[in-house]
């Protein structure tokens, strides 16, 4: 392991981080070792991850993500992959700290999983989207956009990886089909008839490929995509997999923001941004690139067939 280049993965037990850790562990001859970093080393996911992969290639160590020393622990590493986990409690405003920490640790290559700063399309004085928290249109997008600039301004060698809607949201995030009138199921999104790029959470081949390619792709923007479809097409795919009719309930962004669950306003604005700027959002995420990196790329229907039993219905 001492001869291998080390990839430090922050957020190692999440969908994205865990996928990358397992990709490294399952490629023992790939020239990389992994340091898996998580908030809670005693969690079930952390314990499972610590036992994953061939014994000789398992994570070198895991640590709590506390402010003191977490970036010193990365000093001199060849690479790191960062994820600002907004909905896991990290919140907004923490991304710039990752940029400063990466610079101080003298990391040689960072992959920053990120999103657009929607204020470049909808300024704060533009009322098409309500302003949230006093300074954001889509907080979990915009805060990452702020961090993008910090990585660049500090000269950190960074690849910015734009993420898409994750199919896992139908399993874990409460977006799966719900019972509707007359016994059919519905999925509810404020996307009208617009397309949305989506992919499997933890899109490991793309992330590992960026580290394998090394310095020549620093400072490039890349995007994940496994499939693209509108709400009606998503519902049809879910229906085929589940063996039940699933309909698409296309509500307005205003209605979605008013649903009242935690994050409803943020997500309502997010879907409206994707709807109103469909061409820009889809254009930044290349299906051709994703397939070139991973010829075995799953599409939505294939993923559903393999994961339909995990999707809660009702």
DRENBA-305001 format. One record per residue (C-alpha): residue in three letters; residue number from 1; x, y, z. Coordinates in Angstrom, 3 decimals. Layout:
   baba   lolum         px         py         pz
    ALA     NUM          X          Y          Z
...
***
This chain:
   baba   lolum         px         py         pz
    UNK       1      0.000      0.000      0.000
    UNK       2      2.904      2.361      0.633
    UNK       3      3.580      2.532     -3.100
    UNK       4      0.018      3.460     -3.919
    UNK       5     -1.318      6.948     -4.369
    UNK       6     -3.801      7.829     -1.645
    UNK       7     -7.297      9.120     -2.285
    UNK       8     -8.939     10.644      0.787
    UNK       9    -12.735     10.527      0.579
    UNK      10    -14.745     12.886      2.763
    UNK      11    -18.324     11.766      3.244
    UNK      12    -17.193      8.188      2.754
    UNK      13    -20.395      6.529      3.983
    UNK      14    -22.732      8.492      1.692
    UNK      15    -23.984      7.439     -1.726
    UNK      16    -21.279      9.295     -3.646
    UNK      17    -18.389      8.799     -1.235
    UNK      18    -19.214      5.173     -0.490
    UNK      19    -19.414      4.412     -4.188
    UNK      20    -15.956      5.815     -4.784
    UNK      21    -14.462      4.004     -1.774
    UNK      22    -15.826      0.683     -3.013
    UNK      23    -14.596      1.359     -6.532
    UNK      24    -11.076      1.828     -5.181
    UNK      25    -11.294     -1.221     -2.916
    UNK      26    -12.564     -3.408     -5.738
    UNK      27     -9.680     -2.390     -7.981
    UNK      28     -6.692     -3.609     -5.936
    UNK      29     -4.342     -3.297     -8.917
    UNK      30     -5.479      0.210     -9.805
    UNK      31     -2.629      2.013     -8.070
    UNK      32     -4.733      3.737     -5.383
    UNK      33     -5.253      3.302     -1.664
    UNK      34     -8.098      4.971      0.202
    UNK      35     -8.537      6.935      3.383
    UNK      36    -12.241      6.912      4.185
    UNK      37    -13.356      9.827      6.344
    UNK      38    -16.738     10.039      8.033
    UNK      39    -18.487     11.939     10.807
    UNK      40    -19.329      8.765     12.737
    UNK      41    -16.868      5.899     12.714
    UNK      42    -19.284      3.869     14.849
    UNK      43    -22.167      3.952     12.386
    UNK      44    -23.426      0.801     10.700
    UNK      45    -22.375      2.117      7.281
    UNK      46    -18.879      2.955      8.538
    UNK      47    -18.429     -0.513     10.023
    UNK      48    -19.623     -2.152      6.820
    UNK      49    -17.284     -0.007      4.774
    UNK      50    -14.336     -0.875      6.995
    UNK      51    -14.866     -4.544      6.089
    UNK      52    -15.429     -3.984      2.362
    UNK      53    -13.097     -5.078     -0.421
    UNK      54    -10.081     -7.374     -0.253
    UNK      55     -8.463     -7.334      3.175
    UNK      56     -5.180     -5.993      1.822
    UNK      57     -6.934     -3.025      0.239
    UNK      58     -9.323     -1.947      2.979
    UNK      59     -9.427      1.707      4.073
    UNK      60     -6.250      2.727      5.829
    UNK      61     -8.248      4.390      8.589
    UNK      62    -11.395      6.274      9.330
    UNK      63    -11.799      9.373     11.475
    UNK      64    -14.438     11.682     12.792
    UNK      65    -14.959     14.808     10.739
    UNK      66    -14.157     17.391     13.367
    UNK      67    -12.713     20.774     12.552
    UNK      68     -9.464     20.288     14.426
    UNK      69     -7.016     18.304     12.365
    UNK      70     -9.332     16.929      9.704
    UNK      71     -7.464     18.684      6.910
    UNK      72     -4.051     18.206      8.527
    UNK      73     -4.784     14.499      8.204
    UNK      74     -4.903     14.942      4.445
    UNK      75     -1.628     16.795      4.069
    UNK      76      0.330     15.685      1.047
    UNK      77     -2.291     13.270     -0.260
    UNK      78     -2.372     12.776     -4.004
    UNK      79     -6.077     13.381     -4.223
    UNK      80     -9.286     13.973     -2.381
    UNK      81    -12.956     13.906     -3.163
    UNK      82    -15.166     16.323     -1.259
    UNK      83    -18.916     16.413     -0.772
    UNK      84    -20.735     19.176      1.078
    UNK      85    -23.672     17.299      2.584
    UNK      86    -26.320     20.020      2.835
    UNK      87    -29.252     17.769      3.617
    UNK      88    -27.198     15.684      6.046
    UNK      89    -26.745     18.679      8.303
    UNK      90    -23.603     20.320      6.993
    UNK      91    -25.733     23.154      5.647
    UNK      92    -24.708     26.098      3.550
    UNK      93    -21.528     28.085      3.854
    UNK      94    -19.174     25.187      4.613
    UNK      95    -17.905     24.606      1.078
    UNK      96    -15.433     27.515      1.077
    UNK      97    -13.826     25.963      4.151
    UNK      98    -13.152     22.829      2.137
    UNK      99    -11.341     24.969     -0.415
    UNK     100     -9.101     26.564      2.199
    UNK     101     -8.469     23.186      3.833
    UNK     102     -7.543     21.609      0.505
    UNK     103     -5.063     24.401     -0.205
    UNK     104     -3.510     24.166      3.269
    UNK     105     -3.182     20.386      2.927
    UNK     106     -1.406     20.860     -0.434
    UNK     107     -3.630     18.301     -2.143
    UNK     108     -2.498     17.406     -5.639
    UNK     109     -5.972     16.801     -7.107
    UNK     110     -9.435     17.476     -5.733
    UNK     111    -12.778     16.369     -7.114
    UNK     112    -15.445     18.704     -5.813
    UNK     113    -18.956     17.287     -6.241
    UNK     114    -20.884     20.408     -6.985
    UNK     115    -23.814     22.182     -8.610
    UNK     116    -24.573     25.415    -10.415
    UNK     117    -24.818     28.766     -8.670
    UNK     118    -28.343     29.533     -9.854
    UNK     119    -27.895     33.241     -9.154
    UNK     120    -25.931     33.447    -12.392
    UNK     121    -29.265     32.792    -14.144
    UNK     122    -31.664     34.317    -11.600
    UNK     123    -30.132     37.236     -9.634
    UNK     124    -31.379     37.952     -6.144
    UNK     125    -33.500     40.848     -7.397
    UNK     126    -35.262     38.564     -9.908
    UNK     127    -38.567     37.403     -8.431
    UNK     128    -39.013     34.421    -10.729
    UNK     129    -37.575     32.393     -7.856
    UNK     130    -38.183     33.413     -4.235
    UNK     131    -35.032     34.437     -2.379
    UNK     132    -34.298     32.050      0.508
    UNK     133    -32.186     32.594      3.633
    UNK     134    -31.697     36.180      2.507
    UNK     135    -29.028     35.434     -0.108
    UNK     136    -29.830     32.296     -2.101
    UNK     137    -32.231     31.183     -4.785
    UNK     138    -31.488     27.456     -4.407
    UNK     139    -29.404     27.229     -1.210
    UNK     140    -27.905     23.779     -1.709
    UNK     141    -26.928     24.706     -5.281
    UNK     142    -25.748     28.260     -4.706
    UNK     143    -23.587     27.497     -1.678
    UNK     144    -21.637     24.994     -3.715
    UNK     145    -21.288     27.537     -6.514
    UNK     146    -19.687     29.888     -4.014
    UNK     147    -17.222     27.170     -3.075
    UNK     148    -16.377     26.583     -6.757
    UNK     149    -14.983     30.101     -6.933
    UNK     150    -12.944     29.603     -3.754
    UNK     151    -11.238     26.479     -5.084
    UNK     152    -10.387     28.362     -8.274
    UNK     153     -9.231     31.567     -6.615
    UNK     154     -6.979     29.667     -4.202
    UNK     155     -5.338     27.755     -7.031
    UNK     156     -6.410     24.325     -5.776
    UNK     157     -6.083     21.758     -8.626
    UNK     158     -9.758     20.875     -8.869
    UNK     159    -12.104     19.004    -11.164
    UNK     160    -15.666     20.242    -10.715
    UNK     161    -18.103     17.347    -11.067
    UNK     162    -21.698     18.450    -11.623
    UNK     163    -24.168     16.003    -10.148
    UNK     164    -27.675     15.080    -11.333
    UNK     165    -30.946     13.914     -9.786
    UNK     166    -30.256     10.564     -8.125
    UNK     167    -32.464      7.532     -8.674
    UNK     168    -31.827      6.696     -5.014
    UNK     169    -34.143      9.619     -4.182
    UNK     170    -37.028      7.292     -5.007
    UNK     171    -35.790      4.970     -2.229
    UNK     172    -34.403      7.183      0.527
    UNK     173    -35.625     10.730      0.022
    UNK     174    -39.372     10.340      0.023
    UNK     175    -39.868     10.904     -3.702
    UNK     176    -41.122      7.423     -4.508
    UNK     177    -44.628      6.685     -5.817
    UNK     178    -47.512      7.508     -3.466
    UNK     179    -51.100      6.194     -3.596
    UNK     180    -53.406      8.414     -5.616
    UNK     181    -57.089      8.429     -6.561
    UNK     182    -58.580      5.229     -7.985
    UNK     183    -55.748      3.115     -6.616
    UNK     184    -52.997      4.214     -8.989
    UNK     185    -49.637      5.542     -7.819
    UNK     186    -48.230      9.007     -8.468
    UNK     187    -44.897     10.760     -8.449
    UNK     188    -45.056     14.499     -7.833
    UNK     189    -42.576     16.913     -9.364
    UNK     190    -42.849     20.580    -10.422
    UNK     191    -41.113     20.011    -13.758
    UNK     192    -44.038     20.416    -16.211
    UNK     193    -43.025     18.544    -19.400
    UNK     194    -39.313     19.332    -19.159
    UNK     195    -36.503     16.783    -19.180
    UNK     196    -34.287     16.107    -16.199
    UNK     197    -30.898     14.353    -16.313
    UNK     198    -30.651     11.671    -13.664
    UNK     199    -28.280      8.906    -12.631
    UNK     200    -27.426      6.330    -10.042
    UNK     201    -26.241      7.767     -6.736
    UNK     202    -22.572      7.152     -6.010
    UNK     203    -21.548      7.205     -9.656
    UNK     204    -18.241      5.550     -8.898
    UNK     205    -16.652      4.898    -12.343
    UNK     206    -16.757      8.589    -13.296
    UNK     207    -15.177      9.718    -10.049
    UNK     208    -12.422      7.128    -10.093
    UNK     209    -11.704      7.862    -13.758
    UNK     210    -10.976     11.491    -12.932
    UNK     211     -8.315     10.453    -10.443
    UNK     212     -6.864      7.932    -12.880
    UNK     213     -6.563     10.614    -15.562
    UNK     214     -4.716     12.903    -13.187
    UNK     215     -3.385     16.420    -13.812
    UNK     216     -4.426     16.797    -17.429
    UNK     217     -8.103     17.201    -16.466
    UNK     218     -7.690     19.656    -13.586
    UNK     219    -10.080     22.600    -13.671
    UNK     220    -12.474     20.941    -16.045
    UNK     221    -16.212     20.858    -15.466
    UNK     222    -17.837     17.464    -15.897
    UNK     223    -21.364     16.210    -15.366
    UNK     224    -22.995     12.902    -14.428
    UNK     225    -25.904     11.538    -16.396
    UNK     226    -27.304      8.026    -16.734
    UNK     227    -30.598      8.842    -18.425
    UNK     228    -32.739     11.824    -19.347
    UNK     229    -36.509     11.840    -19.184
    UNK     230    -39.494     13.953    -18.257
    UNK     231    -41.917     13.219    -15.450
    UNK     232    -44.321     11.224    -17.604
    UNK     233    -41.490      9.009    -18.836
    UNK     234    -40.152      8.523    -15.292
    UNK     235    -43.620      7.480    -14.128
    UNK     236    -43.949      5.017    -17.019
    UNK     237    -40.590      3.439    -16.180
    UNK     238    -41.555      3.115    -12.515
    UNK     239    -44.873      1.586    -13.501
    UNK     240    -43.250     -1.053    -15.718
    UNK     241    -40.831     -2.009    -12.956
    UNK     242    -43.421     -2.111    -10.167
    UNK     243    -46.143     -3.754    -12.223
    UNK     244    -48.641     -1.042    -11.305
    UNK     245    -49.803      2.115    -12.999
    UNK     246    -47.779      5.145    -11.946
    UNK     247    -48.885      8.596    -13.015
    UNK     248    -47.009     11.855    -13.092
    UNK     249    -48.504     14.642    -10.978
    UNK     250    -47.084     17.853    -12.444
    UNK     251    -47.684     20.471     -9.775
    UNK     252    -46.512     24.062     -9.942
    UNK     253    -43.299     25.101     -8.162
    UNK     254    -45.453     27.336     -5.947
    UNK     255    -47.518     24.343     -4.850
    UNK     256    -44.414     22.249     -4.239
    UNK     257    -42.832     24.978     -2.106
    UNK     258    -46.000     24.994     -0.012
    UNK     259    -45.953     21.287      0.849
    UNK     260    -44.302     22.155      4.150
    UNK     261    -41.777     19.340      4.555
    UNK     262    -38.207     20.336      5.533
    UNK     263    -36.457     21.668      2.441
    UNK     264    -39.660     22.043      0.374
    UNK     265    -38.874     25.634     -0.602
    UNK     266    -35.306     24.797     -1.571
    UNK     267    -36.383     21.800     -3.653
    UNK     268    -39.265     23.690     -5.216
    UNK     269    -36.839     26.353     -6.386
    UNK     270    -34.408     23.664     -7.554
    UNK     271    -36.970     21.931     -9.748
    UNK     272    -38.143     25.267    -11.112
    UNK     273    -34.561     26.136    -12.039
    UNK     274    -34.174     22.801    -13.813
    UNK     275    -37.482     23.368    -15.590
    UNK     276    -36.878     26.962    -16.636
    UNK     277    -33.252     26.393    -17.671
    UNK     278    -33.606     22.885    -19.051
    UNK     279    -31.209     23.436    -21.945
    UNK     280    -28.388     24.757    -19.764
    UNK     281    -28.841     22.168    -17.015
    UNK     282    -29.031     19.185    -19.354
    UNK     283    -26.267     20.540    -21.569
    UNK     284    -23.792     20.606    -18.688
    UNK     285    -24.255     16.855    -18.115
    UNK     286    -23.093     14.697    -20.998
    UNK     287    -24.506     11.217    -21.448
    UNK     288    -21.879     10.561    -24.110
    UNK     289    -19.072     11.380    -21.676
    UNK     290    -20.574      9.190    -18.950
    UNK     291    -20.843      6.275    -21.375
    UNK     292    -17.285      6.770    -22.613
    UNK     293    -15.992      6.481    -19.040
    UNK     294    -18.253      3.579    -18.151
    UNK     295    -19.409      1.455    -21.114
    UNK     296    -21.488     -0.611    -18.664
    UNK     297    -23.439      2.478    -17.626
    UNK     298    -26.908      1.646    -16.312
    UNK     299    -29.949      3.461    -17.619
    UNK     300    -33.005      4.157    -15.472
    UNK     301    -34.941      1.069    -16.561
    UNK     302    -32.005     -1.240    -15.805
    UNK     303    -31.505      0.326    -12.383
    UNK     304    -35.222      0.009    -11.625
    UNK     305    -35.274     -3.667    -12.529
    UNK     306    -32.427     -4.282    -10.077
    UNK     307    -33.747     -2.034     -7.294
    UNK     308    -37.548     -2.097     -7.578
    UNK     309    -37.932     -4.089     -4.362
    UNK     310    -36.181     -1.285     -2.464
    UNK     311    -38.594      1.431     -3.568
    UNK     312    -41.225      2.067     -0.871
    UNK     313    -44.742      2.241     -2.252
    UNK     314    -47.413      3.980     -0.233
***
